[in-house]
């Protein structure tokens, strides 16, 4: 057969025209090497980015490298043609073949899988799948072949970690404590509860509900099982490790397998668990427990001296040192995660990079054990850093955007990186700082050549207290020099968060730029990535310095960028951003033609009693509502409703237990009672986030319709 040659790389032939990646197209075309673009007819961008593009896009995640770094496996999520249901498969790329062969599917078509991992010898790939009816562990050759089901437990496996020798499995499952290792006991009890004629539930402590789920008495607990030999029956029994600890491992709702790890000798594990009893809803005291892998002996608390959060354990190769991340202030979920080391012989601990004023996201050790690799928010981006364990020196390895995930094997590094214009894209490189990146998958711009994305730029100004504050401005997709454009002014949640140079599937500035709006985003006091003092500054000051930053930033950005039509703008926000919209409605309502509040705090006093994670509201307001009522009333939007006047769209999720629906309904009631133009978009089946594809389409269409109604375009 013939081949196409581009920059010295062999490419598949018979590619007549470039096909846009549709949900069911052949990804052999969609994932061709990037240089193919130069050989194909150019497609001029003719439109802006739309939510339907956002929903239909393939999503790349979970890169894992073989132990020798020669192969990368990653997950790719694909949406069906109706944009109602997604499935995820594993793809594989041999890195030694350069770009002769693009990535190819590894798992069978029609399977929905997650959590890939390599065996210690690199010959086998493990993953979780619900193919059997419950989520179980499967394995298949890295070179391809038929998957083998390895487990057949009565319950879903939530997460897993392979033992160092690859012969055993540590995994989590949601169980009742008294069922211990009998997983079928938990399923039987669930079936019995479902069959009852009554539906009432009695609680005697918090949490009664968390994030989007009501408590039913189960905890996420750890188990260990032997893996079956080749062609043997799936294993159905396991040893229980944590039924004596009244806490979740991993934590809920967002914990994962990084919260527990095997010791190198395979005799024990270490897991991060909060054992708080009745104080769980207002405690952030997660500790590291050492647990015998055979289930004997009592768990040992290794970090009892620290009453704040300890997590992310990783052993040194010799098993003598435990690395982990720790906060210092109990009750503060946005405290800085410091990198720590513990000598397991003496129990002595030290902070590795005390002068590095960033909060570490995770820990991966270099092959020689001298460097920790971690990501962290940093001045509007989310780079990968290397931190020398001996000196604490931190150096940026990969920047320019946001690193979502990474894996390291020897000197080979695989990362998924995104920016405001690229979406998540898989690259491989080395651990040398600034080394060239090799694209394994395409960017969003390359997948959608007919779409023009808004260019963006970071800016800064003097905000509250004279501090330097940063933000981003995004041009509309159809920008023309000399014209002015209406503005979508986006306010991030958290409040300890950031709207920076990254890609989002919920609040994506390109969906507004794609409708012809300019976008402004400001990282006000309280945002992450600018030092812990800057992050701390919002607590007990929700409506103070942040509002001043937004006001000064809005003035500064209009002065700097002439294309912004400051008299034709709407402000939008969710969660804390939604709180700020409610606060703006009564305290800065002369700058906006419309407002959008999504799952926003309406009444800080009510929020202190109705939210689930009480540590958050109590830290942010200086105590409980009954201990410090003035702290809750100082910046309470409900006290300023008399000044509300701006047309407002309210969005609320019925399963949002973080900012429950009474907050959204109260805001809408206030607007309606005052006769202010308003709408309510309610999702009975969504939580704090809108996740279902068609609900996302409705959300964006409604929000953009509201902007169009008041701003034009």
ABEGO torsion letter per residue (X at the ends): XBBBBBGGBBBBBGBABBBBBBAABBAAAAABBAAAAAABBBBBBABBBBAAAAAABBBBBGBBBBAAGABBBBBBBBBBAAGABBBBBBBBBBAAAEAABBBBBABBBGBBBBGBBBBAAGABBBBBBAAAGBBBBBBBBAAEEBBBBABBBABBBABBBBBAAGABBBBBBBBBAAAEABAAAAAAAAAAAAABABABBBBABOBABBGABBBAGBBBBBBBBBBBBBGBBBBABBBBAAAABBBBOBBOAABBAAABBBBAAGABBBBBBBBAEAAAAABABBBBBBBBAAGBEBBBBAAAABABBBBGBBBBAAGABBBBBBBABBGBAABBBBBBBBBAAAGBBBBABAABBBBBABBBBBAAGABBBBBBBBGGBBBBBBBBAAAGBBBBABBGEBBABBBBBEABBBBBBBBAAAEBBBBBBBABBGBBBBBABBBAAAABAABBBBBBBBBBBBBBGGBBBBBBBBBBAABBBGBBBBBBBBBBBOABBBBBBBBBAABBAAAAAAAGBBBBBBBBBGBBGAEAAAAAAABGAAABAAAAAAAAAAAAAAAABAABBAABBBBBBBEAAAAAAAAAAAABAAABABBBBBGBBABAAAAAAABABAAAAAAAAGEBAAABAAAAAAABAAAAAAABABBBBBBBBAABAABBAAAAAAAAAAAAAAGBBBBBBBBAABBABBABAAAAAAAAAAAAAAAAAAAEX
